[in-house]
Amino acid sequence: MQNFYSNGKLLLTGEYVVLDGASALAIPTKLGQSLRIESIFENKILWKSLDEKGNIWFEDVFSYDEIVTDFINSDTTISNQLLQILKAAKQINPKFLDTKNGFKVTTKLDFPKNWGLGSSSTLINNIAKWANVNAYELLEKTFGGSGYDIACAQYNSAITYQLSAKNSVINEVKFNPSFKNHLYFVYLNKKQNSREGIAQYKTNRANLTDEISKINTITSQMVDCKNLEEFQILIKQHESIISKIIKQQPIKEQLFNDFKGSIKSLGAWGGDFILVASKAPITPYFKSKGFEVVIPFEDMVL
């Protein structure tokens, strides 16, 4: 039996522009995904995916013939997407699944799969470990993206992540702000498709040299920030820059204009989690608006 585990992720700064070389601050979460591999005598893969409660949310059987064939189906079903990941892993490492036996594979999420904490990136990283391939290469051949989420899957501390000529520069940083008791993560009750957000961003982007320079400065300042008031100013500056780039209204202006604290979108705008900074308790406010999932910083961040 083999067991693998990958951390979930949140992108605190640099959303969208990380694709164009901006320095982004990202954090691994305490919630992630595990992968268990057991050998069986049949020459196939019996796949089962469990949610955070242990309930089966996906189940299928794959023959080795399906994995080695060059045929690529373009449908977006879970079965086909998983099959494409296994195919890509086999292409990178031909020795992967080069056995007469098969496998019983069980994945287990620590978080609801619609939370946007990395159900795909943790799966990619776990399969890469199993297949003994480079997780970034596997990501590139499947879902694509900057790869910051793969880095979070592998690191147990906050990181700054920056793409440079298609390579990634990763630095571990200490992000343990003295005001962390005033930081929260609030779920917006819907999962945002990051691939769609990226595609829209790529369509509309122009020369972003100045904006990326400003985001780099904000990322550095956030890591070193010593007080809540300064952190809130940085949030506002960051939201303003990204808002102008993607031509979307910041989430605070859209939904929480009467909120006294600061709010920042994380990752693709419009869904998943937001970061909230406030001296006053925030749970009553957000629950009154219908947002029940409010997680303190220390309960989320690894």
N, C-alpha and C positions, 0 to 999 in steps of 0.2 A: 504493500500500500504506500502511496505517495500523497503528501499533503502540501499544498501551497496556499499562500495568503498574500493579498495585496491591499494596501490602504486606499481608502476613498480620497477625494480631493475637493478643494475649494480654491478658486482663483480670486485673490483679494484685489490685485491691481493688474492692469495691462490687458484686460479683456479686448478681444479683436486685434489690437495692435501688436500683441505678442507674435502674431503671424508674420509681422513685418520687421521684427528685430527689437521690439521694445523689451525692456527688462520688466518681468512680471514677478510679483510676490504671490507665492502659492503655498498652501498648507495641506498636509495630509490630515485626514480625519481619523478619529478613533473607530469609526465604522468603516468596514471594508467588505471584502468578499473572499471566501475560501474555495478551494478546488481540491477534491479528493479523488484519487485514481486507484482503482482496484482491478487486478487482472481477472479475466474470465476466459473460459476455453473457447467460446465462440469468436469467430473472426469478424467482429463488428464492435461498434461503440454504442453502449446503452447510456443515453444522456438524461440526466434529471437535474432540474434547477429548483431550488427551494428559496422561498422568500424569508423575511426576517422572523416569521412566526413558525417556520419549518414546514409550511404548506407548499406543495408542488405547484409551480406556476408555468412550468414548461417541461415537456418530456418528449423524446424522440429517439429513434434508432437510426444509425448511419452505418452503411456498409463501407468497407475499405475501397470498393470499386468506385463509389460515389466520390470519395476523397481524392483518388489519384487521377480521375478523368479530367481532361482539359476543359470540358464543357462548363460554361459559367452561366448560371441562371440569374437574370436581372431582377427577379422579384425580391421584395423586401420583407418577406416573412422571417420570423425568428429562426426557423429551421435553415433557411437558405443563407442567412447572414452567418450563422454559426458554421455552416458547411464551408463558406468562403474563407473563414478564419482558419479552419483546419486545413483546407487546401493550400492557403498561403504559407502556413507553418511547414507543411510537407514540401512545398517548393523551395523554401529557404534551407530546410534540413531534410534531404531525401531519406535519411535514416529514421526520421520520426515515423512511428507506426509501422516500421519495417519488421514486424513480428508475426508469428503464426497465431498468437493469442489475441484476444480483444480486450476491451476495457469497459468497466462500469465507472462512469464519471458523474460525480455529484458536486454541484456548486451550491453555495449557501451565502446569501446576502445578509449583512448585519442591519441593513436599512431598507425601507420601502423602495422598490425599484423606480418609482416615479419621483424620487427626491432629487435626482440629478447629481448625486455624489460620486458617480463613476461606475455604474453597473457595467458599462462597456469597457472602460479603461482597465478596471480591475480584472475583467475577464481576459482581455488581451494580454495583460501582464502575466496572469496565471498560466494561460496556455503557452506563452513564450517560455516560461520556466519549465513547464512540462516537456515542451518540444526542444528545449535547449537552443533557442534562437534569440536574436536581438529583438526586444520588445518594440523598440522604436521602428525597426524595419517592418515588423509585423503590423504595426499601426499604420504605417505608410501604405502598405499593400492592401489594407482593408478600409478602415474608417477615415484615415487621414487626420489632420489637425496638427497643432504645434508640438504636441508631445509632453506638455507640462503635466498632464494628468498621469502619464506613465512615470514621470519623475516622482510625483507624489506617491504613486503606488509603491515605489522602491525606497523612498527616503522616510526616515522617522522624525524629521524635524522640518520646520519651515524652510523654504528655499527661494532663491531668486532664480528665474529661468529665462534664458535669452537665446534666441536662434541667431546663428551667425553662419552664413553661407551653407545653410541646411544642416549645420551641426548645432548641438545644444550645449550651452554653457550653464552649468548648474553649480550654485554655491549654497551651501548650508548656512542659514542665518539663525540667530536667536531672535524669535519674535514672541516675546512674553511680556507684553506691555503692562506697566504698573497699574493701568486703568482698565485691565481686562474684565473686571467685575461690572463694567458699564458697557460691555460689548455683547451683542446677541446675534443669533442667526434666526431669521424668520422665513418659514416656507410659504411661498406665494400660491399654494394650492394647485399648481400646474407645472408640468415638466416642459421645459423649453428644448426644442430640437436645436442643438448647437450646430449641427452641420448645415441646417437651413440658415441660421444666423450668420455663419461664416460665409456662405455663398452670397448672401445679400451684401455683406460687408465688402467682399472682394469686387462685387459689381459696382459699388458706389465710391470706393476709395480713390484718393488722388495722391499728390505728393504730401507725405506726412512727416517729413523730417523734423519740423519744429514741434509738432504734437508729440512725436515719439521722444524727443529730447525732454519735453516737459513731463511726460509720463515716467521716464527713467528717473528724473529728479524726485518725483512724488514717491515712487517705489522706494528709493533710498531713504527718503525722509520718514516714510511710514515705518520702516524697519527700526529706525533710531528714535522714533517719536517718544517724548517723555511725559506728555500730558494730554488729556482728553480734548481740550479745546483746540490744540494744534492739530490733533488727529481729525477732528471734525472739519477743520478748514481744508485739510488735504482731501478728505472725502468729497467735499463740495467742488474743489478744483478739478478733481479727477472726473467726476460726473459731468461737469460742464464740458470738458475736452471731448470725452467719448460721445456725449450727446450731439455735439456739432459734427463729429466725424460720421456717425451713423444716422444722423437726422432723426433722432428719436428723443422724445421728452423724458427726462429722468423720472425714475419710478416714484420718487417722493412727490413730484409735481403732478404725476398722473393719479396716484391713489392715496397719498398721505400728506397732502398739502398743509393740514392743520397740526401735524406732528411736530413737537418742539425739538426733538433731537435730530440727528443726521442719519441718512440712509444711503447705502451704496449697493448698486446691482453687482452681482457676482457671476462671471461668465456671460453667456448669451443673455441679453436683456429681455425681460418680459416674463420670466418664470424662474423656477427653482428657488434658491435661497437669496435673501438680501442680508447685508450686514447692517446692523442698527447700533448706533452709538448714542447713549443717553444717560444722564445722571439719574433721572427719575425712572422708577419701575416702568417697564413697557408692556408687560403681558396683558393687563386690563385693556389698554388701548387697542392692541392688535386683535385680541379676542373679540372685542366689540365690533371690529371690522370684518370678522369671520375668518381670521387667520389664527388657527389654534396651535400650530407648531412653533413654539418659541424656545430656542435652545441656547443656554448661556455659553459663552466662549469656551470655558474650561471643560464643558461637557462634550463639546464638538471637536476641539483641536487636539491632535495627538501630542 
